[in-house]
């Protein structure tokens, strides 16, 4: 994989200054929440000549927006061209990409995994099944990507997380989680059934192609290590990448290259 990654990154540098990917902000609609939601869509230069393209959904972190990925990772355009893939970056607000059991107007699981996927498949030339769909994200979005993929294996075939909050229980007072789930002390069942690490039982070996990535200086490092161990205990194949790094864009700009390469390999094997 290292040789393949080197070749891919070398090609990426060659095309980065000549990319012709199209980046657009689109307005989608969530019927379940009765509101308009923006997203960034990146289509490769080959889009006008091609037929059906795989799609990677990129989920942002807490406090960011749908524009976060495209604003901070200029290389996304070149990766879209290099791998002939569509990127879709939806807005997840502060939802952790769940349907909140206590806030009835927060249905971001329904929005991303159903309403948005259907909208994208109607508007763009996509591979309209799980073999052509991947999902990944950073921090809150890393939780969201695995959470949605584990619960909707009929929608996504490959999933990843970088610096993901893959176990929310150690953080009962952070990131508005208590507003979306209720206080842990009052409604622990909401936390237990909505944390990624407790959803591993939904998987069977090779039911999803998985990649998990986290820096050793990240405050989410321990929960990612625990997820890795649980996946091993359950005989779930996955790539687990650990490098020096913290919870920041410096790390994520690097990790997304591995995530997209991993997903491209999946798409190529499942053509």
N, C-alpha and C positions, 0 to 999 in steps of 0.2 A: 504493500500500500504506500510505503514511503516513496518509492520510485515513481509510482503513479501520481502521487501528490506533487512531487517535485516537477514532473512534466506538466501537470495541470497549472501549477502556479507560474511556471516559466511562460506557458502559453498565455496565461492571464495577463502577465506584465506586457507581453507583446501586443495584445489587443486592447489594453486598457485605454490607450490614447486614440484608438480608432473605432471605439464602439459606437454603435448606432441604435442601441436599445432605446425604446420609447418609454418615458416615465410620465405617468398621468395620475392625477388625483380624481377619483370617481366618487359619485354619491350613490350609496346603496340604501336599501330600506329594510328595516326589521319590522315585520308584521307583529311579532310576539311582543315587541316593546313599543310599537307604534311610533317609530321615529327614524329619521334619516341618519345614516352613519357614513362617514368618509373612509376611504381606503386609498392606498397607493398601489397601482398596478404597473409592473415593469414587463414589457414584452420585448423579446429579442429582435435583432435586425432581420432574422430569418422568418419572422412571423408572417409577413405578407406573402411569402412564397411557400410556406410550410402548410401542413395539414393540421394535425392535432398535437398539442404540446403538453408536457407534464407541467404541473403547478406545484410550487412550494409556497405554503402559507407561513409568513414570518410574523411572529407575535412579539409585541413590544413589552417593555417592563413597566413596573409601577411608576407613576408620575410622568410617563412619556406618552406619546400619541402615535397614531398611524404613520406619521412622517418620520419617526425616529430612525428607523433602519436606513431609509434612503438618504436622509440628511447626514448620517454619520459614517456610512459605509459606501464610499464612492464606487468601490469595486463591484458592487451589486450589478451595475449596468454591464460591466464586462463579463461577469459570471453568467448573466442572462444570455449574452451572446455566445459565450464559450460552450455552454451546456444546452443551449436551445430550450430554455426553461422560462416559464412565466413566474414572476414573484407577485404575491398578493400580500399586502401589509394592512390588515384591518385595524380599526380602533377598538380597543378592549376596555377603555375607560380605566377604572380601578377594580375591575370585576374579578380578577384572577381567572377569567374565562369560565366562570361557573354560572349556572342558573341559581341565583341566591334563594335560599329557603326562607329568608326573612324580608327581602326586598323584592316585591313582585314585579317591579319595573326593571330588574336586572336579570336578563336572560341571555347572557353572552355565550353560553354553551349552545343554546338553540340557534343563536345568530350565526356564530362562526361555523359550526359543523353542519348546519342544515340550510339556513336562509342564504348565507353568503356563498357557500359552495354551489348551490343551485343557481344563484345569480351569475356567478363567474362562468359556470358551464353554459349558461344561456347566451352570455355576451361575448365570450371568447372561444377560440378554437382550442379546446382542451381535450385531453384524454379523460373521458367521463366515467372513470371507475378508479378504484383504490390503487391499481397498478401505476397510475399516473398522478397520484397525489401524495405529497409529503407535507409535514408540518413541523416547525421548530420555533424556538423563541429563546429569549434571554430573561433571566430572573423570574419575574411574575409570568412572563411569556414562556419560559422553560417549563414551569409548572403547567401552564395552560396547554402547551403542545402535547405533553405526555398525558395529561388528564383527558384531553379530548380524544387523543389517539387510542388510549386504553379503552375508553368508553364507546368509541365509534370505530371499531376495527373494520367495519364494512365501508367506511368512508376513506380512511387513510391506510396506505400500505407501508409507509416508512415515517418514522418520527424521531425527533431529536430534542435535546435540551442543552443549553449552555448556561452555566451559572444558575441553574434553575432552583426555585424554592420547592423542591420535590417532597418536602415534609413540612407542612405549615404549623404543626402542633407545637414545636418549640418556640413559636413566635406569636403568642396569643394577644400581645398588645401592639403589634406592628401592622402597618400598611392597610389600615381600614378593614382588616379581616373580621374583626368583631362586629363591624357594621353589616357585613355581608352574611355572616354565619351565626350571629349571636355570640355572646361572651362564652368562652370555652367553659368556664365554671358553671354556666347556666344550661348550655346546650352542647355538651361534648360530642353527642352523636353526630351533629352537623360537621364537626371537624374531623372525626374519625372516618366518616364515609366519603369525605371530599378531599382527603390528602392523597397525593399520588402514590406514596409508598404502600398505602393500604389497598391499592387497586391492582397490584401485581397479580393477585389471584385471578384476574380477568384474562390473563394471558396464557397461552399455551406455547410451547416451543415453536419459534418461527412464525407465529401468527402475525407479528409485526417485525419489521426490520428496525433496529433501535441503535441510536448513538447518544451517549451521555458524556458531557464535557464540563469540567469545572477546574478552576485554579486552586492551588494549594493555600493561597492566602485569602480565599473568598470566605465570607461568613456562612455561606451555604455549603462549604466543602464537606463537613461532616455528614450532612443529610444526603448529599450525593453519594458519598462513600457507603452509607447505610443502604441506599437504594441499590447500588451495585452489588453489595453482598446479598441482598434479598433476591435480586434477579438470578444470581448464581445459585442460591439455595433452591430456587424454583426451576432451575435448568432452562432459563430463558436466555438464549444467545443475544449478545449485544456488544457493541464497542464501547469501552469506557476509557476516556482520555483524561489524563491528569498532567498539568504543566504548572510551573511557577506562574502565578498571576493572581490578580485581585478582581474585585467586582467593578469592572470599568470597561469603557469602550476600547481601550488598548487591547484588552484581552479578547473582547467580542469581535473586533475587526479581524483578528487572527483566527478565532475558532470557527467563524462562519465559513471559512474556506474548507475546513474539514467536514463540516456539516453538509455543505452543498455537494462536495465531491462524493461523500457517502451516499447521498440521495440520488445523485446521477448514476452511480454504480447500480443502485437498486432499479432505477428506471430502465437502464440498458438491459439488465438481466430479465426484466419482465415485459419487454416489448412484445 
